Amino acid sequence: MNQHPRHPFRAFPSYDILGIPVVRLEWEEALSTMRRLIRERIFTRISFLNAHNANVAFSDPEFADALKRFLVLPDGIGVDIAARLLYGAAFPANLNGTDFIPALLTSTAEPLTIALLGAKYPNAEAAAAAFASIAPQHRYAVIRDGFFAAEDEPAILAEIAALKPDVLLVAMGVPRQEFWIDRHITSSHCTLPFAVGALLDFMSGAVPRAPHWVRRLRLEWLFRLALEPARLWRRYVVGNPLFLARVMRQKLDGRKPAT
């Protein structure tokens, strides 16, 4: 593949989901791609698109524009349904960060430096310990929680640049984490910055994951809604039908795949 060093994802096939190019990669292909980017020191911003993120991007042109500077991976059943409606086939793999990041760390034999930024500090520390238990070959460093002020940013960025991690996990919620990476993180800071949402909360055990059988049925969103109905009802009960309505409008408009 001919790949631009700053935008290697442009060579990958993708589906356009509400204006966001989302790459189509098999699970092992995605893992090997990440390992190659790290090995070759190709700076690449990485995010994940699910129905909620897609709704946010649809309503926020600035966020949608920022996502076009990320390699965007498919996350969840919502974007699979969208792909089937729009293009007749789902994404080859569900590359949600909660499963994909641990798989990347455990499958990479070469010792890496992994930095964690975001969530509550105890959760970030517990997540680092959980990662270390499944992938002890890597070095883990918690930079800061996700509740810092703008005046703290220069010191945080200097610390990241001094560490120069191979992977930076940024857990600040959508769209703050993507905006923060887009505006502040460059190749002088790390190789792969990931916008990971609630990953550190899941890894720490502060937020339980759905049982495996629920995940196999692609109903983890329903499990999360049952756990936190007051916080998540709008995202799922209102957001999911809205997302599908927008996808149907895209289908009627005849929008083609990005590549």
C-alpha positions as CSV (number, residue, x, y, z in Angstrom):
1,M,0.0,0.0,0.0
2,N,1.1,3.5,-0.7
3,Q,0.6,5.3,2.6
4,H,1.2,8.9,3.5
5,P,3.3,8.9,6.6
6,R,1.0,11.4,8.4
7,H,-2.2,9.7,7.4
8,P,-1.6,6.0,6.9
9,F,-5.3,5.2,7.4
10,R,-6.2,6.7,4.0
11,A,-5.0,3.6,2.3
12,F,-7.5,1.4,4.2
13,P,-11.0,0.6,2.9
14,S,-13.7,2.4,4.9
15,Y,-17.4,3.0,5.2
16,D,-18.8,6.5,5.5
17,I,-21.0,6.6,8.6
18,L,-22.8,10.0,8.8
19,G,-19.9,11.7,7.1
20,I,-17.1,10.0,9.2
21,P,-14.8,7.5,7.4
22,V,-14.6,4.4,9.6
23,V,-12.0,1.8,8.5
24,R,-12.8,-1.8,7.7
25,L,-10.2,-4.0,9.2
26,E,-10.3,-7.6,10.4
27,W,-9.4,-8.1,14.1
28,E,-5.9,-9.4,13.5
29,E,-5.3,-7.0,10.7
30,A,-6.1,-4.1,13.0
31,L,-3.7,-5.4,15.7
32,S,-0.9,-5.9,13.2
33,T,-1.5,-2.4,11.8
34,M,-1.2,-0.9,15.3
35,R,2.0,-2.8,16.0
36,R,3.5,-1.7,12.7
37,L,2.6,1.9,13.4
38,I,4.3,1.7,16.7
39,R,7.3,-0.1,15.3
40,E,7.8,2.4,12.5
41,R,7.0,5.4,14.7
42,I,4.2,6.6,12.5
43,F,2.2,9.1,14.6
44,T,-1.5,8.3,14.3
45,R,-4.4,9.6,16.3
46,I,-7.0,6.8,16.9
47,S,-10.6,7.0,18.0
48,F,-13.7,4.8,17.9
49,L,-17.1,5.4,16.4
50,N,-20.3,4.2,17.9
51,A,-23.8,5.4,17.6
52,H,-23.4,8.0,20.4
53,N,-20.1,9.4,18.9
54,A,-21.7,9.5,15.5
55,N,-24.6,11.5,16.8
56,V,-22.3,14.0,18.5
57,A,-20.3,14.4,15.3
58,F,-23.5,14.9,13.3
59,S,-24.5,17.8,15.5
60,D,-21.0,19.3,16.0
61,P,-19.2,20.0,12.7
62,E,-16.0,20.9,14.6
63,F,-16.0,17.4,16.2
64,A,-16.7,15.8,12.8
65,D,-13.8,17.7,11.3
66,A,-11.5,16.6,14.1
67,L,-12.4,13.0,13.6
68,K,-11.2,13.2,10.0
69,R,-7.7,13.5,11.4
70,F,-8.1,10.3,13.3
71,L,-8.0,6.7,12.3
72,V,-11.5,5.8,13.3
73,L,-12.3,2.2,14.3
74,P,-15.8,0.7,14.5
75,D,-17.3,0.2,17.9
76,G,-20.5,-1.6,18.6
77,I,-23.6,-3.0,17.0
78,G,-25.0,0.5,16.0
79,V,-22.3,1.1,13.4
80,D,-22.7,-2.5,12.2
81,I,-26.4,-2.0,11.6
82,A,-25.6,1.3,9.8
83,A,-23.0,-0.5,7.6
84,R,-25.5,-3.2,6.7
85,L,-28.2,-0.6,5.9
86,L,-25.9,1.5,3.8
87,Y,-23.5,-1.0,2.2
88,G,-25.0,-4.4,2.7
89,A,-22.3,-5.7,5.0
90,A,-21.2,-5.1,8.5
91,F,-17.7,-4.2,9.6
92,P,-15.3,-7.1,9.6
93,A,-14.8,-6.8,13.3
94,N,-16.1,-4.9,16.3
95,L,-12.9,-3.0,17.3
96,N,-14.3,-1.5,20.5
97,G,-11.5,-0.1,22.7
98,T,-12.5,-2.0,25.8
99,D,-11.6,-5.2,24.1
100,F,-9.1,-4.0,21.5
101,I,-6.7,-2.1,23.7
102,P,-6.1,-5.0,26.1
103,A,-5.7,-7.3,23.1
104,L,-3.1,-4.9,21.5
105,L,-1.1,-4.9,24.7
106,T,-1.2,-8.6,25.3
107,S,-0.3,-9.4,21.6
108,T,2.7,-7.0,21.5
109,A,5.8,-8.9,22.7
110,E,8.1,-5.9,22.3
111,P,8.2,-3.9,25.6
112,L,6.4,-0.6,25.2
113,T,5.8,2.5,27.3
114,I,2.1,3.1,27.9
115,A,0.9,6.4,29.4
116,L,-2.6,6.8,30.9
117,L,-4.3,10.2,31.1
118,G,-7.9,10.7,32.3
119,A,-10.6,9.2,34.5
120,K,-10.3,9.6,38.3
121,Y,-6.8,9.1,39.5
122,P,-7.5,6.0,41.6
123,N,-9.3,4.4,38.6
124,A,-6.3,5.3,36.3
125,E,-3.9,3.7,38.8
126,A,-6.1,0.6,39.1
127,A,-6.4,0.4,35.3
128,A,-2.6,0.5,35.0
129,A,-2.3,-2.3,37.5
130,A,-4.8,-4.3,35.6
131,F,-3.0,-3.8,32.3
132,A,0.3,-4.8,34.0
133,S,-1.3,-8.0,35.2
134,I,-2.2,-9.1,31.7
135,A,0.7,-7.6,29.8
136,P,3.6,-7.3,32.2
137,Q,6.2,-6.8,29.4
138,H,5.2,-3.1,29.1
139,R,5.9,-0.1,31.3
140,Y,2.9,1.9,32.5
141,A,2.8,5.5,33.7
142,V,-0.3,7.4,35.0
143,I,0.2,11.0,34.0
144,R,-2.9,12.7,35.5
145,D,-6.6,12.3,36.1
146,G,-9.0,13.9,33.6
147,F,-10.1,16.8,35.8
148,F,-7.3,19.3,35.2
149,A,-7.6,23.0,34.3
150,A,-6.3,24.7,31.2
151,E,-3.4,26.2,33.2
152,D,-2.2,22.6,34.0
153,E,-1.9,21.6,30.4
154,P,1.7,22.9,29.7
155,A,3.1,20.8,32.6
156,I,1.0,17.7,31.5
157,L,2.2,18.0,27.9
158,A,5.8,18.5,29.1
159,E,5.6,15.3,31.1
160,I,4.2,13.4,28.2
161,A,6.9,14.7,25.9
162,A,9.6,13.7,28.4
163,L,8.2,10.2,28.7
164,K,7.5,9.9,24.9
165,P,5.2,6.9,25.3
166,D,4.5,4.5,22.4
167,V,0.8,4.5,23.4
168,L,-1.1,7.3,25.1
169,L,-4.6,6.4,26.4
170,V,-6.7,9.5,26.8
171,A,-9.9,9.0,28.8
172,M,-11.8,12.2,29.1
173,G,-15.1,11.4,27.4
174,V,-16.5,12.4,24.0
175,P,-15.8,14.9,22.5
176,R,-13.3,16.4,24.9
177,Q,-10.7,13.6,24.6
178,E,-10.7,13.9,20.8
179,F,-10.4,17.7,20.8
180,W,-7.6,17.5,23.4
181,I,-5.6,15.0,21.3
182,D,-6.3,16.9,18.1
183,R,-5.3,20.3,19.6
184,H,-2.4,19.3,21.8
185,I,-0.8,16.0,21.0
186,T,1.8,15.7,18.2
187,S,4.5,13.2,17.2
188,S,6.8,15.0,19.8
189,H,4.6,13.5,22.5
190,C,3.9,9.9,21.6
191,T,3.3,7.6,18.6
192,L,-0.3,6.4,19.1
193,P,-2.7,8.5,21.1
194,F,-6.0,6.7,21.6
195,A,-9.2,8.4,22.7
196,V,-10.6,5.6,24.9
197,G,-13.7,6.9,26.7
198,A,-14.6,4.8,29.7
199,L,-11.8,2.2,29.2
200,L,-9.9,3.1,32.4
201,D,-13.1,2.9,34.4
202,F,-13.8,-0.6,33.0
203,M,-10.3,-1.8,33.5
204,S,-10.2,-0.6,37.0
205,G,-13.4,-2.4,37.9
206,A,-15.1,0.9,38.9
207,V,-17.6,0.3,36.2
208,P,-18.5,-3.4,35.6
209,R,-18.7,-4.8,32.1
210,A,-21.5,-6.9,30.9
211,P,-21.2,-10.7,31.1
212,H,-19.6,-12.4,28.1
213,W,-22.9,-13.8,26.9
214,V,-24.4,-10.3,26.9
215,R,-21.5,-9.1,24.9
216,R,-21.8,-12.0,22.4
217,L,-25.4,-10.9,21.8
218,R,-24.1,-7.4,21.2
219,L,-26.3,-6.0,24.0
220,E,-23.7,-4.4,26.2
221,W,-25.3,-1.1,25.7
222,L,-28.5,-2.4,27.3
223,F,-26.5,-3.7,30.3
224,R,-24.9,-0.2,30.7
225,L,-28.3,1.4,30.4
226,A,-29.6,-0.8,33.2
227,L,-26.7,0.1,35.4
228,E,-26.9,3.9,34.9
229,P,-30.4,4.7,33.5
230,A,-30.4,8.3,34.8
231,R,-27.1,9.2,33.0
232,L,-27.5,7.0,29.9
233,W,-31.1,6.9,29.0
234,R,-30.8,9.9,26.6
235,R,-27.8,8.4,24.9
236,Y,-29.5,5.0,24.2
237,V,-33.2,5.4,24.4
238,V,-33.2,8.7,22.4
239,G,-29.8,8.5,20.7
240,N,-30.0,5.0,19.2
241,P,-33.3,5.6,17.2
242,L,-32.0,9.1,16.2
243,F,-28.8,7.5,14.9
244,L,-30.7,5.0,12.8
245,A,-33.0,7.7,11.5
246,R,-30.0,9.7,10.4
247,V,-28.5,6.6,8.8
248,M,-31.7,6.0,6.8
249,R,-31.5,9.6,5.7
250,Q,-28.0,9.1,4.5
251,K,-29.1,6.0,2.6
252,L,-31.9,7.9,0.9
253,D,-29.4,10.6,0.0
254,G,-27.3,7.9,-1.7
255,R,-24.0,8.6,0.0
256,K,-21.3,6.3,-1.1
257,P,-18.5,4.6,0.9
258,A,-15.5,6.8,1.7
259,T,-13.2,4.4,-0.1
